[in-house]
Amino acid sequence: RKEVEQDPGPFNVPEGATVAFNCTYSNSASQSFFWYRQDCRKEPKLLMSVYSSGNEDGRFTAQLNRASQYISLLIRDSKLSDSATYLCAVSFAETGNQFYFGTGTSLTVIP
Amino acid sequence: NAGVTQTPKFRVLKTGQSMTLLCAQDMNHEYMYWYRQDPGMGLRLIHYSVGEGTTAKGEVPDGYNVSRLKKQNFLLGLESAAPSQTSVYFCASMRGGWYEQYFGPGTRLTVT
């Protein structure tokens, strides 16, 4: 069983739409949670960390549900420039600073 | 400030050949990581290091070796390349106590 699972998509949404991605993790001891953005043939870049209370950064909102073991990313008012692959990542307390990544969810924002 | 750099950017190897991938960071980060990324598999951790002179195995360490003789460099070696090692390899570094990883641009390796 994979440590982290994501729906690979693709998600094709019109400009201005709201889109949400979920990511489930299997280890209840997971400690830290993140969303990364990866453009085609580029390296991943941290989009935002996910805090227990949820957090927002402009049009992006990340939430954590420990009871159901998932994290989510909500993008409001989608822009063409949001087209990318979004990777979730978790780290576990017992493995120190190892990170486990999901396979990524592909988003295309259509004019 | 170059961040994280990787050498080479592209490489084609024949089965059984060996090579070393170099990762360098100029941010004085304690942690360094090697990942491979394959279609449908996501990023998988090969080896990592929590400081100069230390290394540890990740999810998929078989067929790879690493060394961290200097804090700023993390080397990934393939002793006898196999077609299954065809992948994109990313290096990342992270400051101790923080959780943001900075990735290098990747090395695209093809083993024929």
Interface residues (C-beta under 8 A of the other chain):
Chain A: V4 P8 S32 F34 K42 E43 P44 K45 L46 S49 L87 A89 S91 G96 N97 Q98 F99 Y100 F101 G102 T103 G104
Chain B: Y31 Y33 Y35 G40 M41 G42 L43 R44 L45 Y48 V50 G58 E59 F90 M94 Y99 E100 Q101 F103 G104 P105 G106
